[in-house]
Amino acid sequence: MLRAVSLMALLALGACQSTEAPKPVAQEPRGVSITPAGFRLPEGTGCAADIARFRAIMKNDIETGHTTKTVFEQIEGEMQKADTMCASGNAGGASAHVRATRARFGYPGG
């Protein structure tokens, strides 16, 4: 009797399962902004170029809404420290500071 009840319960549960694939859920459009046509990173080498490139990325991100004003200002504060290091002749330290700042805020190296 217990086996018959168990078998009936399994058959009932099996009937509840659908083999139909789930329908895709429509996603709300996100406010995606794309980098403007013609955007180019500053060229050059050394710490000044490293700082200029990251500032260009951040300027684009704030203008397109990919970052907040608070984060933008924090990063700009870090770039001012890198400017000081670069101007004082500590090019390696300045470039390292840019890389560390990028990493801390989730930007890939570059």
All heavy atoms as an XYZ file, in Angstrom:
797
protein
N       0.822     -1.183      0.000
C       0.000      0.000      0.000
C       0.874      1.258      0.000
O       0.588      2.213     -0.704
C      -0.914     -0.051      1.235
C      -1.768      1.142      1.408
S      -3.085      1.055      0.209
C      -4.030      2.400      0.695
N       1.943      1.237      0.825
C       2.839      2.383      0.905
C       3.516      2.626     -0.439
O       3.668      3.770     -0.862
C       3.888      2.148      1.997
C       4.862      3.285      2.261
C       4.120      4.559      2.614
C       5.820      2.915      3.365
N       3.886      1.543     -1.124
C       4.502      1.685     -2.439
C       3.527      2.301     -3.449
O       3.902      3.126     -4.271
C       4.994      0.343     -2.963
C       6.224     -0.128     -2.280
C       6.705     -1.394     -2.918
N       7.814     -1.918     -2.152
C       8.391     -3.067     -2.372
N       7.963     -3.837     -3.352
N       9.397     -3.460     -1.641
N       2.301      1.904     -3.389
C       1.302      2.420     -4.324
C       1.084      3.911     -4.087
O       0.985      4.700     -5.035
C      -0.016      1.658     -4.165
N       1.053      4.335     -2.827
C       0.867      5.744     -2.502
C       2.085      6.545     -2.959
O       1.951      7.633     -3.527
C       0.615      5.914     -0.982
C       0.627      7.381     -0.589
C      -0.709      5.268     -0.592
N       3.281      6.001     -2.731
C       4.507      6.671     -3.157
C       4.550      6.813     -4.671
O       4.930      7.862     -5.198
C       5.737      5.900     -2.687
O       5.789      5.874     -1.288
N       4.157      5.772     -5.377
C       4.151      5.798     -6.832
C       3.156      6.838     -7.346
O       3.463      7.608     -8.258
C       3.817      4.410     -7.399
C       3.784      4.308     -8.917
C       5.141      4.686     -9.515
C       3.387      2.914     -9.336
N       1.998      6.918     -6.727
C       0.992      7.896     -7.143
C       1.490      9.318     -6.883
O       1.279     10.220     -7.692
C      -0.335      7.632     -6.415
C      -1.042      6.391     -6.948
S      -2.543      5.894     -6.075
C      -3.447      7.382     -5.898
N       2.175      9.513     -5.770
C       2.704     10.845     -5.451
C       3.764     11.247     -6.470
O       3.807     12.397     -6.922
C       3.277     10.853     -4.034
N       4.644     10.338     -6.838
C       5.671     10.629     -7.837
C       5.051     10.945     -9.194
O       5.486     11.873     -9.884
C       6.641      9.458     -7.971
C       7.633      9.281     -6.821
C       8.438      8.004     -7.009
C       8.561     10.476     -6.736
N       4.036     10.202     -9.580
C       3.370     10.465    -10.853
C       2.678     11.826    -10.834
O       2.704     12.561    -11.816
C       2.361      9.361    -11.166
C       2.966      8.008    -11.545
C       1.869      6.961    -11.692
C       3.764      8.124    -12.829
N       2.092     12.175     -9.715
C       1.414     13.471     -9.598
C       2.424     14.609     -9.687
O       2.183     15.623    -10.343
C       0.633     13.538     -8.288
N       3.563     14.441     -9.031
C       4.599     15.473     -9.099
C       5.160     15.594    -10.505
O       5.431     16.684    -10.985
C       5.729     15.175     -8.112
C       5.424     15.430     -6.638
C       6.584     14.951     -5.775
C       5.145     16.896     -6.395
N       5.330     14.472    -11.166
C       5.850     14.483    -12.531
C       4.912     15.197    -13.490
O       5.333     15.838    -14.440
N       3.621     15.102    -13.242
C       2.658     15.764    -14.102
C       2.708     17.277    -13.953
O       2.308     18.016    -14.836
C       1.252     15.249    -13.778
N       3.225     17.769    -12.825
C       3.304     19.207    -12.578
C       4.478     19.854    -13.299
O       4.522     21.067    -13.443
C       3.433     19.485    -11.083
S       1.954     19.048    -10.169
N       5.437     19.067    -13.701
C       6.616     19.635    -14.339
C       6.337     19.888    -15.807
O       5.759     19.071    -16.498
C       7.815     18.699    -14.178
C       8.222     18.554    -12.739
C       9.412     17.638    -12.588
O       9.892     17.086    -13.555
N       9.881     17.500    -11.375
N       6.763     21.032    -16.269
C       6.556     21.409    -17.661
C       7.829     21.145    -18.445
O       8.923     21.390    -17.971
C       6.194     22.895    -17.730
O       6.156     23.313    -19.055
N       7.673     20.662    -19.650
C       8.830     20.457    -20.520
C       9.011     21.654    -21.444
O       9.936     21.692    -22.224
C       8.662     19.178    -21.355
O       7.458     19.294    -22.111
C       8.618     17.951    -20.478
N       8.108     22.610    -21.349
C       8.193     23.807    -22.170
C       9.310     24.709    -21.653
O       9.461     24.913    -20.452
C       6.863     24.559    -22.109
C       6.776     25.760    -23.007
C       5.404     26.402    -22.913
O       4.397     25.676    -22.873
O       5.374     27.641    -22.877
N      10.093     25.233    -22.570
C      11.189     26.126    -22.187
C      10.606     27.418    -21.609
O       9.580     27.902    -22.069
C      12.063     26.446    -23.392
N      11.262     27.967    -20.597
C      10.761     29.210    -20.020
C      10.835     30.340    -21.036
O      11.749     30.400    -21.860
C      11.690     29.473    -18.834
C      12.882     28.644    -19.073
C      12.464     27.508    -19.956
N       9.851     31.205    -20.980
C       9.823     32.338    -21.896
C      10.824     33.385    -21.426
O      10.974     33.604    -20.224
C       8.425     32.933    -21.946
C       7.407     31.986    -22.534
C       6.036     32.580    -22.544
C       5.048     31.567    -23.079
N       3.677     32.026    -23.017
N      11.524     34.038    -22.353
C      12.482     35.064    -21.944
C      11.762     36.235    -21.275
O      10.664     36.608    -21.668
C      13.156     35.499    -23.235
C      12.353     34.917    -24.335
C      11.480     33.846    -23.778
N      12.398     36.765    -20.272
C      11.849     37.900    -19.554
C      12.391     39.168    -20.192
O      13.598     39.313    -20.382
C      12.257     37.840    -18.057
C      11.747     39.047    -17.319
C      11.755     36.551    -17.436
N      11.497     40.057    -20.512
C      11.935     41.325    -21.112
C      12.660     42.147    -20.056
O      12.195     42.276    -18.930
C      10.734     42.087    -21.646
N      13.817     42.657    -20.426
C      14.586     43.483    -19.503
C      14.313     44.940    -19.793
O      14.130     45.339    -20.939
C      16.078     43.200    -19.639
C      16.439     41.797    -19.228
C      17.934     41.568    -19.344
O      18.664     42.399    -19.852
N      18.390     40.433    -18.864
N      14.294     45.712    -18.722
C      14.109     47.140    -18.900
C      15.353     47.715    -19.561
O      16.471     47.323    -19.242
C      13.918     47.822    -17.549
C      12.604     47.497    -16.899
C      12.417     48.270    -15.613
O      12.974     49.376    -15.480
O      11.706     47.765    -14.747
N      15.165     48.625    -20.488
C      16.347     49.239    -21.101
C      17.122     50.021    -20.059
O      16.554     50.684    -19.217
C      15.777     50.149    -22.175
C      14.333     50.279    -21.895
C      13.938     49.148    -21.004
N      18.408     49.890    -20.100
C      19.273     50.606    -19.180
C      19.723     51.893    -19.859
O      19.835     51.965    -21.054
C      20.473     49.745    -18.818
C      20.047     48.439    -18.151
C      21.216     47.558    -18.002
N      21.717     47.685    -16.651
C      22.576     46.869    -16.111
N      23.051     45.876    -16.805
N      22.989     47.045    -14.887
N      20.002     52.884    -19.085
C      20.460     54.157    -19.614
C      21.898     54.077    -20.077
O      22.763     54.690    -19.489
N      22.133     53.282    -21.097
C      23.490     53.073    -21.572
C      23.902     54.228    -22.475
O      23.221     54.550    -23.435
C      23.604     51.740    -22.339
C      24.992     51.559    -22.902
C      23.234     50.589    -21.434
N      24.983     54.843    -22.133
C      25.557     55.888    -22.967
C      26.840     55.352    -23.559
O      27.592     54.648    -22.905
C      25.858     57.132    -22.139
O      24.683     57.639    -21.591
N      27.081     55.696    -24.777
C      28.257     55.197    -25.474
C      29.257     56.327    -25.619
O      28.901     57.480    -25.795
C      27.864     54.629    -26.842
C      26.899     53.466    -26.623
C      29.064     54.209    -27.643
C      26.338     52.877    -27.874
N      30.523     55.960    -25.545
C      31.588     56.939    -25.743
C      31.380     57.635    -27.076
O      31.099     56.985    -28.078
C      32.950     56.230    -25.709
O      33.073     55.572    -24.449
C      34.093     57.196    -25.899
N      31.501     58.949    -27.091
C      31.259     59.688    -28.338
C      32.206     59.270    -29.459
O      33.354     58.892    -29.210
C      31.525     61.142    -27.961
C      31.788     61.187    -26.512
C      31.909     59.798    -26.001
N      31.697     59.341    -30.666
C      32.535     59.041    -31.828
C      33.716     59.996    -31.833
O      33.588     61.165    -31.494
C      31.729     59.202    -33.108
N      34.843     59.485    -32.184
C      36.034     60.321    -32.241
C      36.791     60.418    -30.927
O      37.826     61.072    -30.870
N      36.298     59.773    -29.876
C      37.014     59.811    -28.600
C      38.355     59.122    -28.763
O      38.441     58.016    -29.263
C      36.201     59.113    -27.501
C      36.929     59.001    -26.192
C      36.967     60.071    -25.322
C      37.579     57.831    -25.826
C      37.631     59.978    -24.109
C      38.250     57.726    -24.623
C      38.272     58.806    -23.767
N      39.395     59.793    -28.355
C      40.754     59.241    -28.428
C      41.454     59.499    -27.107
O      41.361     60.596    -26.555
C      41.573     59.907    -29.547
C      41.015     59.737    -30.929
C      41.269     58.331    -31.465
N      40.776     58.179    -32.816
C      39.612     57.621    -33.127
N      38.835     57.193    -32.198
N      39.231     57.501    -34.380
N      42.159     58.503    -26.652
C      42.971     58.680    -25.452
C      44.213     59.485    -25.802
O      44.761     59.324    -26.897
C      43.383     57.326    -24.876
C      42.279     56.533    -24.195
C      42.812     55.159    -23.783
C      41.743     57.268    -22.987
N      44.662     60.315    -24.887
C      45.903     61.054    -25.133
C      47.058     60.082    -25.379
O      47.116     59.009    -24.787
C      46.117     61.833    -23.837
C      44.764     61.944    -23.227
C      44.050     60.690    -23.617
N      47.951     60.479    -26.256
C      49.106     59.640    -26.565
C      50.296     60.119    -25.751
O      50.229     61.108    -25.042
C      49.394     59.700    -28.060
C      48.264     59.096    -28.888
C      48.563     59.094    -30.372
O      49.707     59.389    -30.768
O      47.636     58.796    -31.143
N      51.382     59.412    -25.890
C      52.605     59.794    -25.207
C      53.065     58.725    -24.248
O      52.441     57.673    -24.107
N      54.186     59.004    -23.621
C      54.764     58.062    -22.671
C      55.043     58.792    -21.367
O      54.998     60.021    -21.298
C      56.077     57.468    -23.218
O      56.997     58.533    -23.456
C      55.841     56.692    -24.500
N      55.338     58.018    -20.361
C      55.701     58.591    -19.082
C      54.500     58.870    -18.196
O      53.350     58.633    -18.551
N      54.826     59.412    -17.017
C      53.798     59.609    -16.010
C      52.750     60.637    -16.428
O      51.559     60.461    -16.164
C      54.421     59.974    -14.670
S      55.516     61.415    -14.693
N      53.156     61.711    -17.109
C      52.188     62.724    -17.528
C      51.158     62.126    -18.482
O      49.959     62.428    -18.391
C      52.896     63.910    -18.170
N      51.603     61.266    -19.382
C      50.680     60.615    -20.321
C      49.776     59.626    -19.590
O      48.581     59.532    -19.902
C      51.456     59.913    -21.421
N      50.315     58.892    -18.614
C      49.497     57.957    -17.827
C      48.373     58.707    -17.123
O      47.213     58.274    -17.119
C      50.351     57.222    -16.785
C      51.349     56.259    -17.393
O      51.189     55.876    -18.578
O      52.313     55.883    -16.681
N      48.713     59.835    -16.523
C      47.731     60.644    -15.803
C      46.702     61.206    -16.780
O      45.491     61.148    -16.530
C      48.433     61.775    -15.020
C      49.333     61.175    -13.935
C      47.422     62.746    -14.424
C      50.344     62.159    -13.344
N      47.148     61.728    -17.903
C      46.246     62.317    -18.892
C      45.260     61.285    -19.439
O      44.080     61.579    -19.630
C      47.050     62.937    -20.029
N      45.752     60.062    -19.692
C      44.862     59.015    -20.217
C      43.780     58.659    -19.206
O      42.608     58.543    -19.554
C      45.664     57.776    -20.614
C      46.303     57.895    -21.981
C      46.885     56.573    -22.449
N      48.074     56.193    -21.711
C      49.305     56.618    -22.006
N      49.498     57.429    -23.028
N      50.336     56.228    -21.294
N      44.172     58.496    -17.941
C      43.161     58.121    -16.945
C      42.183     59.268    -16.719
O      40.980     59.049    -16.553
C      43.820     57.669    -15.639
C      42.858     56.999    -14.693
C      41.876     56.133    -15.152
C      42.928     57.233    -13.337
C      40.989     55.509    -14.277
C      42.054     56.619    -12.456
C      41.086     55.755    -12.926
N      42.662     60.492    -16.757
C      41.750     61.637    -16.633
C      40.764     61.678    -17.807
O      39.592     62.004    -17.631
C      42.538     62.939    -16.563
C      43.035     63.234    -15.173
C      43.601     64.637    -15.089
N      43.797     65.018    -13.711
C      44.895     65.601    -13.244
N      45.893     65.889    -14.071
N      44.986     65.923    -11.976
N      41.221     61.357    -18.999
C      40.335     61.339    -20.168
C      39.249     60.273    -20.003
O      38.076     60.505    -20.323
C      41.133     61.100    -21.447
N      39.637     59.114    -19.494
C      38.667     58.042    -19.239
C      37.641     58.510    -18.216
O      36.432     58.338    -18.393
C      39.378     56.760    -18.764
C      40.199     56.162    -19.905
C      38.375     55.742    -18.216
C      41.170     55.079    -19.474
N      38.125     59.123    -17.142
C      37.216     59.580    -16.090
C      36.303     60.701    -16.584
O      35.124     60.736    -16.238
C      38.008     60.030    -14.858
C      38.692     58.892    -14.140
S      37.606     57.470    -13.811
C      36.264     58.226    -12.924
N      36.832     61.603    -17.383
C      36.011     62.687    -17.944
C      34.894     62.090    -18.798
O      33.734     62.492    -18.705
C      36.883     63.627    -18.778
C      36.129     64.802    -19.371
C      37.091     65.724    -20.129
C      36.373     66.921    -20.690
N      35.788     66.699    -21.986
N      35.235     61.103    -19.621
C      34.230     60.431    -20.434
C      33.207     59.726    -19.551
O      32.003     59.800    -19.806
C      34.896     59.432    -21.380
C      33.874     58.710    -22.229
O      33.242     59.293    -23.083
N      33.703     57.426    -21.960
N      33.662     59.054    -18.504
C      32.745     58.314    -17.637
C      31.785     59.237    -16.894
O      30.612     58.907    -16.736
C      33.520     57.437    -16.648
C      34.015     56.155    -17.289
O      33.757     55.947    -18.493
O      34.645     55.356    -16.577
N      32.254     60.388    -16.438
C      31.345     61.305    -15.745
C      30.359     61.921    -16.744
O      29.176     62.086    -16.443
C      32.110     62.384    -14.934
C      31.162     63.122    -13.973
C      32.806     63.383    -15.814
C      30.697     62.335    -12.802
N      30.818     62.227    -17.941
C      29.943     62.826    -18.955
C      28.882     61.861    -19.473
O      27.795     62.278    -19.854
C      30.766     63.358    -20.125
C      31.567     64.602    -19.775
C      32.519     65.046    -20.871
O      32.674     64.327    -21.892
O      33.136     66.117    -20.701
N      29.189     60.576    -19.489
C      28.239     59.584    -19.995
C      27.450     58.907    -18.886
O      26.631     58.032    -19.160
C      28.967     58.512    -20.832
O      29.964     57.881    -20.029
C      29.575     59.100    -22.086
N      27.699     59.303    -17.649
C      26.945     58.737    -16.534
C      27.429     57.385    -16.055
O      26.724     56.684    -15.338
N      28.644     57.003    -16.424
C      29.183     55.712    -15.996
C      29.858     55.768    -14.629
O      30.343     54.739    -14.150
C      30.166     55.168    -17.046
C      29.470     54.695    -18.269
N      29.645     55.297    -19.486
C      28.576     53.708    -18.462
C      28.889     54.679    -20.376
N      28.230     53.724    -19.788
N      29.935     56.937    -14.041
C      30.473     57.062    -12.691
C      29.735     58.196    -11.997
O      29.015     58.960    -12.634
C      32.001     57.291    -12.694
O      32.493     57.083    -11.368
C      32.379     58.677    -13.155
N      29.916     58.280    -10.710
C      29.265     59.335     -9.939
C      30.230     60.489     -9.718
O      31.453     60.328     -9.836
C      28.813     58.810     -8.569
O      29.970     58.427     -7.820
C      27.858     57.625     -8.715
N      29.678     61.625     -9.359
C      30.501     62.798     -9.087
C      31.441     62.527     -7.910
O      32.600     62.938     -7.935
C      29.611     64.007     -8.787
C      30.384     65.277     -8.591
C      29.467     66.464     -8.362
C      30.315     67.708     -8.154
N      29.498     68.866     -7.813
N      30.959     61.817     -6.910
C      31.788     61.501     -5.741
C      33.007     60.686     -6.136
O      34.123     60.996     -5.729
C      30.956     60.743     -4.684
O      29.827     61.545     -4.324
C      31.774     60.419     -3.458
N      32.805     59.644     -6.922
C      33.924     58.802     -7.367
C      34.858     59.614     -8.257
O      36.081     59.546     -8.113
C      33.416     57.532     -8.084
C      34.558     56.785     -8.759
C      32.686     56.630     -7.106
N      34.284     60.398     -9.160
C      35.089     61.243    -10.041
C      35.997     62.157     -9.213
O      37.194     62.287     -9.496
C      34.165     62.059    -10.951
C      34.895     62.985    -11.877
C      35.429     62.517    -13.065
C      35.041     64.328    -11.562
C      36.107     63.375    -13.932
C      35.715     65.191    -12.416
C      36.249     64.713    -13.602
N      35.446     62.787     -8.190
C      36.232     63.703     -7.347
C      37.305     62.962     -6.546
O      38.413     63.467     -6.375
C      35.306     64.487     -6.422
C      34.472     65.509     -7.178
C      33.383     66.163     -6.352
O      33.134     65.716     -5.200
O      32.768     67.116     -6.858
N      36.989     61.764     -6.069
C      37.992     60.974     -5.344
C      39.158     60.631     -6.269
O      40.325     60.753     -5.879
C      37.372     59.687     -4.792
C      36.413     59.908     -3.659
C      35.685     58.621     -3.271
O      35.690     57.619     -3.984
N      35.030     58.660     -2.119
N      38.847     60.215     -7.465
C      39.897     59.851     -8.417
C      40.698     61.082     -8.817
O      41.928     61.022     -8.918
C      39.308     59.113     -9.636
C      38.821     57.729     -9.191
C      40.325     58.997    -10.764
C      38.081     56.939    -10.239
N      40.043     62.207     -9.004
C      40.763     63.431     -9.357
C      41.735     63.813     -8.234
O      42.857     64.251     -8.503
C      39.796     64.586     -9.645
C      40.484     65.874    -10.008
C      41.509     65.780    -11.136
O      41.339     64.965    -12.059
O      42.491     66.543    -11.108
N      41.330     63.617     -6.986
C      42.240     63.856     -5.869
C      43.473     62.973     -5.949
O      44.602     63.420     -5.681
N      43.274     61.734     -6.351
C      44.400     60.813     -6.510
C      45.276     61.226     -7.687
O      46.500     61.109     -7.636
C      43.895     59.374     -6.688
C      43.191     58.807     -5.468
C      44.083     58.777     -4.232
O      45.267     58.401     -4.335
O      43.581     59.135     -3.145
N      44.671     61.735     -8.739
C      45.460     62.175     -9.897
C      46.257     63.437     -9.564
O      47.351     63.638    -10.087
C      44.559     62.404    -11.113
C      43.952     61.118    -11.694
S      45.169     59.831    -12.121
C      45.209     58.839    -10.630
N      45.753     64.266     -8.669
C      46.523     65.435     -8.234
C      47.773     65.000     -7.470
O      48.843     65.594     -7.638
C      45.647     66.357     -7.392
C      44.603     67.072     -8.219
C      43.615     67.874     -7.385
O      43.760     68.014     -6.181
N      42.591     68.406     -8.051
N      47.654     63.934     -6.677
C      48.836     63.386     -5.987
C      49.832     62.857     -7.027
O      51.040     63.058     -6.895
C      48.432     62.260     -5.031
C      47.633     62.722     -3.843
C      47.190     61.520     -3.007
C      46.207     61.942     -1.930
N      45.684     60.774     -1.190
N      49.312     62.166     -8.050
C      50.183     61.643     -9.106
C      50.849     62.793     -9.858
O      52.041     62.707    -10.195
C      49.378     60.759    -10.064
N      50.110     63.890    -10.097
C      50.690     65.079    -10.743
C      51.886     65.591     -9.951
O      52.932     65.917    -10.526
C      49.657     66.218    -10.822
C      48.733     66.120    -12.011
O      49.111     65.505    -13.025
O      47.617     66.680    -11.911
N      51.719     65.667     -8.636
C      52.788     66.174     -7.775
C      54.009     65.273     -7.849
O      55.142     65.751     -7.972
C      52.288     66.296     -6.312
O      51.169     67.194     -6.296
C      53.371     66.806     -5.385
N      53.793     63.972     -7.793
C      54.913     63.025     -7.883
C      55.609     63.149     -9.231
O      56.841     63.157     -9.306
C      54.429     61.587     -7.682
C      54.086     61.238     -6.255
S      53.750     59.467     -6.060
C      51.988     59.486     -6.199
N      54.832     63.230    -10.293
C      55.378     63.313    -11.644
C      56.202     64.599    -11.795
O      57.323     64.565    -12.311
C      54.242     63.267    -12.659
S      54.767     63.121    -14.372
N      55.657     65.716    -11.322
C      56.341     67.006    -11.456
C      57.625     67.068    -10.637
O      58.564     67.773    -11.003
C      55.403     68.136    -11.037
N      57.669     66.297     -9.542
C      58.861     66.315     -8.697
C      59.928     65.332     -9.170
O      60.960     65.167     -8.518
C      58.486     66.029     -7.243
O      58.076     64.685     -7.091
N      59.682     64.647    -10.298
C      60.677     63.741    -10.853
C      60.485     62.284    -10.470
O      61.283     61.435    -10.847
N      59.429     61.984     -9.731
C      59.173     60.600     -9.336
C      58.208     59.975    -10.348
O      57.064     59.644    -10.022
C      58.593     60.569     -7.917
C      58.410     59.163     -7.389
O      58.696     58.188     -8.070
N      57.915     59.066     -6.163
N      58.687     59.800    -11.573
C      57.844     59.283    -12.655
C      57.337     57.878    -12.355
O      56.159     57.572    -12.568
C      58.609     59.296    -13.970
N      58.217     57.029    -11.859
C      57.813     55.655    -11.541
C      56.748     55.611    -10.465
O      55.783     54.858    -10.562
N      56.923     56.427     -9.436
C      55.940     56.476     -8.354
C      54.606     57.009     -8.841
O      53.544     56.520     -8.447
N      54.656     58.026     -9.715
C      53.424     58.605    -10.242
C      52.661     57.599    -11.100
O      51.441     57.440    -10.945
C      53.736     59.857    -11.053
N      53.367     56.906    -11.978
C      52.711     55.898    -12.823
C      52.165     54.754    -11.984
O      51.066     54.248    -12.248
C      53.681     55.374    -13.884
O      53.963     56.405    -14.819
N      52.912     54.356    -10.964
C      52.440     53.301    -10.058
C      51.188     53.764     -9.311
O      50.253     52.985     -9.093
C      53.537     52.913     -9.071
N      51.154     55.035     -8.927
C      49.990     55.584     -8.229
C      48.762     55.577     -9.139
O      47.660     55.252     -8.687
C      50.287     57.005     -7.729
C      49.247     57.536     -6.805
N      49.111     57.102     -5.508
C      48.272     58.458     -7.006
C      48.101     57.737     -4.943
N      47.570     58.572     -5.838
N      48.956     55.896    -10.406
C      47.845     55.841    -11.373
C      47.337     54.409    -11.488
O      46.129     54.159    -11.418
C      48.266     56.391    -12.754
C      47.177     56.140    -13.800
C      48.589     57.872    -12.670
N      48.251     53.451    -11.640
C      47.843     52.037    -11.753
C      47.106     51.574    -10.504
O      46.087     50.879    -10.591
C      49.062     51.155    -12.019
C      49.600     51.265    -13.432
C      50.646     50.188    -13.733
N      51.759     50.167    -12.790
C      52.858     50.921    -12.901
N      52.991     51.762    -13.918
N      53.824     50.835    -12.001
N      47.615     51.947     -9.336
C      46.975     51.548     -8.081
C      45.582     52.168     -7.958
O      44.634     51.511     -7.505
C      47.851     51.953     -6.895
N      45.455     53.416     -8.369
C      44.156     54.085     -8.313
C      43.170     53.416     -9.260
O      42.012     53.160     -8.893
C      44.299     55.588     -8.650
O      45.206     56.181     -7.714
C      42.960     56.300     -8.588
N      43.629     53.122    -10.451
C      42.765     52.433    -11.417
C      42.272     51.117    -10.828
O      41.082     50.801    -10.901
C      43.521     52.159    -12.718
C      43.796     53.401    -13.551
C      44.608     53.042    -14.783
N      43.761     52.292    -15.698
C      43.442     52.693    -16.921
N      43.945     53.812    -17.395
N      42.654     51.971    -17.686
N      43.177     50.337    -10.265
C      42.809     49.048     -9.695
C      41.841     49.201     -8.520
O      40.864     48.458     -8.409
C      44.070     48.297     -9.249
N      42.115     50.160     -7.650
C      41.274     50.381     -6.467
C      39.840     50.740     -6.854
O      38.891     50.359     -6.181
C      41.897     51.476     -5.590
C      41.280     51.604     -4.239
C      42.061     52.478     -3.258
N      42.530     53.742     -3.760
C      43.781     54.019     -4.117
N      44.711     53.087     -4.044
N      44.119     55.215     -4.538
N      39.681     51.442     -7.962
C      38.350     51.849     -8.400
C      37.759     50.949     -9.483
O      36.741     51.261    -10.078
C      38.379     53.317     -8.869
C      38.459     54.282     -7.728
C      39.690     54.708     -7.246
C      37.319     54.748     -7.101
C      39.782     55.599     -6.183
C      37.390     55.628     -6.036
C      38.621     56.053     -5.579
N      38.425     49.825     -9.762
C      37.877     48.832    -10.666
C      38.097     49.083    -12.150
O      37.378     48.540    -12.983
N      39.092     49.891    -12.474
C      39.399     50.117    -13.889
C      40.548     49.212    -14.285
O      41.556     49.138    -13.576
C      39.815     51.590    -14.114
C      38.637     52.529    -14.098
C      38.136     53.008    -12.903
C      38.039     52.916    -15.289
C      37.041     53.871    -12.886
C      36.956     53.775    -15.274
C      36.455     54.240    -14.070
O      35.374     55.074    -14.069
N      40.422     48.528    -15.415
C      41.512     47.654    -15.831
C      42.776     48.454    -16.123
O      42.703     49.626    -16.465
C      40.985     46.970    -17.108
C      39.832     47.796    -17.547
C      39.320     48.552    -16.353
N      43.903     47.799    -15.958
C      45.175     48.462    -16.199
C      45.314     48.904    -17.633
O      44.652     48.427    -18.536
N      46.178     49.857    -17.805
C      46.363     50.324    -19.170
C      47.345     51.454    -19.228
O      47.825     51.971    -18.293
